[in-house]
Amino acid sequence: MTVVKPFRGVRYNPARVEQMQQVVSQPYDRIDSALQQQYYDLSPYNIVRVIQDRSEPGDQPEGSNVYTRARDHYRQWLQEGVLMREEQPAFYAYEQRFTIGGQSYTRLGLIAAVQLVEFDQGVILPHERTHSGPKEDRLRLLRTLEANTEQIFLLYPDPENRVNALIRQAINGRESDIDVVEIWESDVRQRVWVIRDPATLQAIEAEMAPKRHLIIADGHHRYETGLNYRNEQRASHPDAPDNAAFNFVAATLVSMDDPGLVILPTHREIANFGKNSPSTILERAKDYFAVQAAPDLAACLRTLNESDASQAFGFYGGQDVGFHVLTLRDDDLIDRLITGDQSHEWKTLGVSVLHRILLDQIAEVPAHGIEDKTMIRYHRDPQAAVQSVDHGSGNFVFFVRPTRMANVKAIAQHGEKMPQKSTDFYPKVISGLTLLPLGPEERL
C-alpha cells in the first residue's frame, strides 16, 4: 500500500520574505553555475544556498564545505525567523499554471511525506537509470542537514482524479498561501495552499492507500538517496517506530490522468567527437532510414512532429550539412538491430532507437562518452543546441519527439529503466516551497 502522511513543514515566513520569487529555485540538478549565481544575487536567503551551495577555497571533506554551510544557513534562517515551522501537520496543494505551444494547462499536485519502499515491492517504480555521483552528493547533504530540501515528483494512478477532487474541495474559494513565478521557468505560475483540516487529511490518506505502481517522474537520485539514508538511520535507531520521519521522503504527487501533465522532448547534442563527420553519419543512416532535407529548424521540427512514422528523428550537422529528418524504413529493423533481452516496449522507445542505433551503431559515439557526459549535452531548447554547433562547441544534434505517458507506464511496469533524460516533465517541481525535517526524533 501507499502511505502518505501530512507533515509539519518548514517554509519561508511571509512576514519576513515578501518576494517569494527571490528565494525559490529550480531543482538542484537543473542549476548550472550561471543560474546558481543568479539565485545568489537575488537574495541572501535563496534556497540555492541550501540545496546547491557553491564550493569555496579551502573546503575540506571533514571541515567547512558546501554541506556544512548549507546546514548553517538552514539553522540560521530558522533562528532568524526567515524560515518557520508549521504548528500542525499539513498536506500542501500545489498548482502550476503554464502555456505550451499556445495552449494553457493547469497541473495539480499534492505535497506530502511518502513512505519509502524498495522498488521490488511494486508500490513505487523507477523509470530512469541513476548514477553514483549525484547519490553520493545528495546523501552527504541529507546526513548533514537532516531534512528533505526538495520534493521528488511522483505520478500515481487515478483515472477518475478522485484525489484532485478532494484537493480542489479543500482549497475552493481560498487565497493561496504561496503565489510565485520562478525566474527560470518564468511562464509558470506556482501556487500552494496549506491543508490542515483533519477530515480532509484523513480522506486523502485513505484514497491514496490502495494505490500501487506509482512512478518516479523526477527525483530518482533523491529517492534512492532517501532509501540509503533510511537504512542508515534504522541501523542507528533500531527501536524507532514506523512513523519516524526518516522512513519517508518529501514528494509532490500528481495523477497520471491530470490534464496538465506534459512531457517535453530532450534533444541530444554530441560534442568532443571526431570519428565520423555529420555528412558521413547521414550517408550511413541511409542504410536504415529515409533521409529528407529540411530548409531550417522550424521546418525540421514541424516535419518531425507531424510524421506518421513510429520512428522519426531530426538531425543538424552544422551549416554545411544542414537540417534533415530521418525516418526508419521498417520497424522490424528494431528487433534486428537492438539485441538484448529488453521488452519490445523498451526497444521501440524513440530514445532507445536513438541511442542504440543512431548514436551507437551509425555515428559510433562511444558508450563511455554518453555515460560520463563528456560527449553529450541535453537540451530542452532546440535552438540552443543548434547555436552550440554553429559556434563550434558541438558536432551535431539529434532532435526527438516527446516520450508518451503510456511508454513511461509500460517501461516502469516491466521493471525496466529508460535511457537517461528520456522524459522532461514540464514544469519542474521548484525548490523552496516547503522542507521536511528528518531528524531521528521527528515523527509523522
C-alpha positions in Angstrom: 0.0 0.0 0.0 1.0 3.6 -0.5 1.5 5.5 2.8 1.3 9.3 2.5 1.4 11.5 5.6 0.9 15.2 6.3 3.9 16.8 8.0 4.9 19.9 9.9 6.8 21.5 7.0 9.4 24.2 7.2 8.7 27.1 4.8 9.6 30.7 4.2 7.9 33.1 6.6 5.7 35.5 4.6 6.2 38.2 7.3 10.0 38.1 6.6 10.0 37.2 2.9 7.7 39.4 0.9 9.0 38.4 -2.5 9.0 34.7 -2.8 10.5 34.9 -6.3 13.7 35.9 -4.7 14.1 32.7 -2.6 12.8 29.8 -4.7 14.8 28.0 -7.4 14.8 25.2 -9.9 15.7 21.7 -8.5 19.4 21.2 -7.7 20.1 19.1 -10.9 18.8 21.9 -13.2 21.2 24.5 -11.7 24.4 25.3 -13.6 27.0 27.8 -12.4 25.4 30.7 -14.2 21.9 30.1 -12.8 23.4 29.5 -9.4 24.9 33.0 -9.5 21.6 34.5 -10.5 20.0 32.9 -7.5 22.8 34.1 -5.2 22.3 37.6 -6.5 18.5 37.5 -5.9 18.7 37.2 -2.1 21.0 36.1 0.7 18.1 33.7 1.7 17.7 32.0 -1.7 17.2 28.2 -1.2 20.1 27.5 -3.6 22.4 28.1 -0.6 20.9 25.1 1.0 20.3 22.7 -1.9 23.3 23.5 -4.1 25.8 25.7 -2.3 28.9 26.7 -4.2 32.4 25.5 -3.4 34.8 27.9 -1.7 38.6 27.9 -1.5 39.8 25.8 1.4 36.8 23.5 1.5 37.6 20.2 3.3 35.7 16.9 3.4 35.7 16.9 7.2 35.7 20.7 7.7 33.9 23.6 6.3 32.3 22.7 2.9 29.2 23.1 0.8 27.2 20.7 3.1 28.1 22.3 6.5 27.4 25.7 5.0 24.0 24.5 3.8 23.3 23.3 7.3 24.4 26.5 8.9 22.2 28.6 6.5 19.2 26.4 7.3 19.7 26.6 11.0 20.4 30.4 11.0 17.3 31.1 8.8 15.2 29.1 11.3 16.6 31.1 14.2 16.1 34.4 12.5 12.5 33.5 11.6 13.2 33.7 7.9 12.0 30.0 7.9 9.1 28.9 10.0 7.8 25.5 11.1 4.2 24.6 10.7 2.4 24.2 14.1 0.4 21.2 12.9 0.7 18.6 10.2 -0.5 19.5 6.8 -0.7 18.5 3.2 0.0 21.1 0.6 -2.0 21.6 -2.6 0.4 22.6 -5.4 -0.9 24.1 -8.6 1.1 25.1 -11.6 -0.4 27.1 -14.5 1.5 27.5 -17.7 1.3 27.7 -21.5 3.0 25.4 -24.1 2.6 26.0 -27.8 -0.2 28.4 -27.3 -2.3 26.0 -25.1 -2.9 26.7 -21.4 -2.5 24.0 -18.8 -3.1 23.6 -15.1 -1.4 20.8 -13.2 -2.4 20.0 -9.7 -0.2 18.2 -7.2 -0.2 17.2 -3.6 2.9 17.8 -1.5 3.2 15.0 1.2 5.6 12.8 3.1 5.6 9.4 1.3 6.8 6.2 2.9 10.0 4.9 1.3 9.7 1.3 -0.1 12.1 -0.8 -2.1 11.3 -1.0 -5.8 10.8 -4.8 -5.8 7.6 -4.3 -3.7 5.9 -2.8 -6.7 4.5 0.3 -4.9 6.9 2.9 -6.2 8.7 2.3 -9.5 11.6 4.0 -11.3 11.7 4.6 -15.0 15.2 6.0 -15.5 18.8 4.9 -14.6 20.7 6.6 -11.8 24.4 7.3 -11.3 26.6 7.1 -8.2 27.9 10.6 -8.2 24.6 12.5 -7.6 23.5 10.0 -5.0 26.8 10.4 -3.0 26.3 14.2 -3.2 22.7 14.1 -2.0 23.4 11.6 0.8 26.1 13.9 2.2 23.7 16.8 2.2 21.0 14.7 3.8 23.2 13.4 6.5 24.4 16.9 7.4 21.1 18.7 7.1 18.7 16.0 8.4 15.9 17.4 6.1 14.5 16.9 2.7 15.1 20.2 1.0 13.1 19.4 -2.2 10.3 17.2 -3.3 10.7 14.3 -5.7 8.0 14.2 -8.4 5.7 11.1 -8.2 2.9 10.0 -10.6 0.1 7.9 -9.2 -2.8 6.1 -10.9 -6.1 7.8 -10.5 -8.2 7.6 -13.7 -11.1 9.5 -12.1 -8.9 12.1 -10.5 -10.6 11.5 -7.1 -7.6 12.8 -5.1 -7.7 16.0 -7.2 -11.4 16.4 -6.4 -10.6 16.2 -2.6 -7.8 18.8 -3.0 -10.0 21.2 -5.0 -12.8 20.9 -2.5 -10.3 21.8 0.3 -8.9 24.9 -1.4 -12.0 26.1 -3.2 -12.5 29.8 -2.7 -9.3 30.3 -0.6 -6.4 32.6 -1.4 -3.2 30.6 -1.8 -0.6 30.7 0.9 2.2 31.0 -1.7 1.9 32.6 -5.2 5.2 32.9 -7.1 6.8 32.8 -10.5 10.3 31.3 -10.5 12.8 33.2 -12.7 14.0 30.3 -14.9 10.6 28.9 -15.8 9.1 32.4 -15.8 5.9 31.4 -17.7 4.7 29.2 -14.8 2.6 30.5 -12.0 3.2 28.4 -8.9 0.6 28.4 -6.1 0.5 26.5 -2.8 -2.3 26.1 -0.3 -1.7 24.6 3.2 -4.4 22.0 4.0 -4.8 21.3 7.7 -8.5 20.1 8.0 -8.3 16.7 9.8 -11.2 15.2 7.8 -9.6 16.2 4.5 -6.2 14.9 5.6 -7.7 11.5 6.5 -9.7 11.3 3.3 -6.7 11.9 1.1 -4.6 9.3 3.1 -7.4 6.8 2.6 -7.8 7.5 -1.1 -4.1 7.1 -1.7 -3.6 3.9 0.4 -4.6 1.2 -2.0 -2.6 2.6 -5.0 0.3 0.8 -6.5 2.7 1.3 -9.3 3.4 4.9 -8.6 6.2 6.1 -10.9 9.1 8.5 -10.1 8.9 11.2 -12.8 11.7 13.3 -11.4 14.0 12.6 -8.4 15.3 9.1 -8.9 18.7 10.0 -7.3 16.9 11.7 -4.3 14.6 8.7 -3.9 17.4 6.2 -3.8 19.3 8.5 -1.5 16.3 8.5 0.8 16.4 4.7 0.9 20.1 4.7 1.8 19.6 7.3 4.5 16.6 5.4 5.9 18.7 2.3 6.1 21.5 4.1 7.9 19.0 5.6 10.4 17.3 2.3 11.0 20.7 0.8 11.9 21.5 3.6 14.3 17.9 3.8 15.8 16.6 0.2 15.7 13.8 1.0 18.1 12.4 3.9 16.1 8.7 3.4 15.1 7.4 3.1 11.6 6.3 6.8 11.6 9.8 8.0 12.2 10.3 10.8 9.6 13.5 9.2 8.2 11.2 6.4 6.8 9.7 8.9 4.4 10.6 11.2 1.5 9.0 14.6 0.6 7.2 14.3 -2.7 4.8 16.1 -5.0 2.3 13.6 -6.2 0.4 14.2 -9.5 -2.2 12.0 -11.1 -1.2 10.2 -14.3 -4.5 11.4 -15.7 -4.1 15.0 -14.7 -4.9 17.1 -17.8 -1.9 19.3 -17.1 0.7 16.5 -17.2 3.1 17.5 -20.0 6.3 15.7 -21.2 8.7 17.7 -23.3 11.4 16.2 -25.6 15.1 16.3 -24.7 17.3 16.8 -27.7 20.9 15.4 -27.9 23.9 17.4 -28.9 27.1 15.4 -29.5 30.4 17.2 -28.7 34.1 16.4 -28.5 33.7 13.7 -31.1 35.6 13.2 -34.3 35.3 9.7 -35.5 32.6 10.3 -38.1 31.6 13.6 -39.6 28.0 14.7 -39.8 27.9 14.0 -43.6 29.3 10.5 -43.1 26.6 9.8 -40.4 23.9 10.9 -42.8 25.2 8.7 -45.5 25.5 5.7 -43.2 22.0 6.3 -41.8 20.5 5.8 -45.3 21.0 2.0 -44.9 18.1 2.0 -42.4 16.5 5.5 -42.6 14.9 7.6 -45.3 16.7 10.9 -45.2 14.7 14.1 -46.1 16.4 17.6 -46.1 14.6 20.4 -44.3 15.3 24.1 -45.0 15.6 25.3 -41.4 15.0 24.3 -37.8 11.3 25.2 -37.7 10.6 23.0 -40.8 12.7 20.2 -39.4 10.8 20.1 -36.2 7.4 20.5 -37.9 8.1 17.6 -40.2 9.4 15.5 -37.3 6.4 16.1 -35.1 3.8 15.7 -37.9 5.3 12.5 -39.2 3.0 9.4 -39.0 6.1 7.1 -38.8 6.6 5.5 -35.4 10.4 6.3 -35.5 11.5 9.7 -36.8 14.3 12.0 -35.8 15.6 15.4 -36.7 19.3 16.0 -37.4 21.5 19.0 -37.7 25.1 18.7 -38.8 26.2 22.3 -39.0 25.7 25.0 -41.6 27.4 22.9 -44.4 25.2 19.8 -43.8 22.0 21.5 -42.6 18.8 20.0 -41.3 17.3 16.6 -42.1 14.6 14.3 -40.9 15.5 10.6 -40.6 12.6 8.1 -40.7 13.2 4.4 -40.0 12.3 2.4 -43.2 10.9 -0.6 -41.4 10.0 -1.1 -37.7 11.1 -4.7 -38.0 14.6 -3.4 -38.1 14.4 -2.5 -34.4 14.4 -6.1 -33.1 17.3 -7.0 -35.5 19.5 -4.0 -34.6 18.7 -3.7 -30.9 19.8 -7.0 -29.4 19.3 -8.0 -25.7 16.5 -9.1 -23.5 14.7 -5.8 -23.2 11.0 -5.7 -23.8 9.5 -4.7 -27.2 8.2 -1.6 -25.5 11.7 -0.6 -24.4 13.3 -1.3 -27.8 10.7 0.8 -29.7 11.1 3.9 -27.5 12.3 6.7 -29.6 15.2 7.4 -27.2 16.2 3.7 -27.3 16.3 3.7 -31.1 18.3 7.0 -31.0 20.9 5.7 -28.5 21.2 2.1 -29.6 21.0 2.5 -33.4 21.8 6.1 -34.4 24.4 7.1 -31.8 25.9 3.6 -31.1 25.9 1.9 -34.4 25.7 4.6 -37.1 27.5 7.5 -35.5 29.7 5.2 -33.4 29.7 7.5 -30.4 31.5 5.5 -27.6 29.3 4.4 -24.7 31.6 6.0 -22.2 31.2 9.4 -23.7 27.4 9.1 -23.2 27.8 7.6 -19.7 30.1 10.2 -18.3 28.5 13.0 -20.4 31.8 14.1 -21.9 30.4 13.7 -25.4 26.7 14.6 -24.9 24.7 17.6 -23.9 21.0 17.5 -23.3 18.7 20.4 -24.5 15.1 21.4 -23.9 15.6 24.3 -26.3 16.5 23.0 -29.8 17.7 26.4 -30.9 20.3 26.4 -28.1 21.7 23.1 -29.5 21.9 24.5 -33.0 23.7 27.6 -31.8 26.2 25.4 -29.9 27.0 23.5 -33.1 27.2 26.8 -35.1 29.7 28.2 -32.6 31.9 25.2 -32.8 31.1 23.8 -29.4 29.2 20.7 -30.7 29.5 18.3 -33.6 25.9 17.6 -34.4 22.4 17.3 -32.9 19.6 14.8 -32.9 16.1 16.1 -32.3 13.5 13.8 -30.8 9.8 13.7 -30.1 8.5 13.6 -26.5 8.1 10.3 -24.8 4.4 9.5 -24.2 3.0 8.8 -20.7 1.9 5.3 -22.0 5.5 4.5 -22.7 6.6 5.6 -19.2 3.9 3.3 -17.6 4.8 0.3 -19.8 8.5 0.5 -19.1 8.1 1.0 -15.4 5.7 -1.9 -15.0 8.2 -4.1 -16.9 10.7 -3.3 -14.3 12.9 -1.6 -16.9 14.6 1.8 -17.0 14.8 4.2 -19.9 18.0 5.8 -21.1 18.9 8.9 -19.2 16.9 12.1 -20.0 14.1 10.2 -21.7 11.5 12.4 -20.1 11.3 16.1 -19.3 8.2 16.6 -17.2 7.2 20.3 -17.5 7.2 22.4 -15.5 9.6 21.3 -12.8 8.7 21.0 -9.1 10.5 24.0 -7.8 12.6 24.2 -4.6 11.9 26.4 -1.6 8.2 25.8 -1.2 8.4 23.5 1.9 11.0 21.3 3.6 10.6 18.1 5.5 12.7 17.7 8.7 14.1 14.2 9.1 16.0 14.2 12.4 16.0 10.9 14.4 13.3 12.2 16.8 10.9 13.5 14.2 7.6 11.7 13.9 4.8 11.9 11.3 
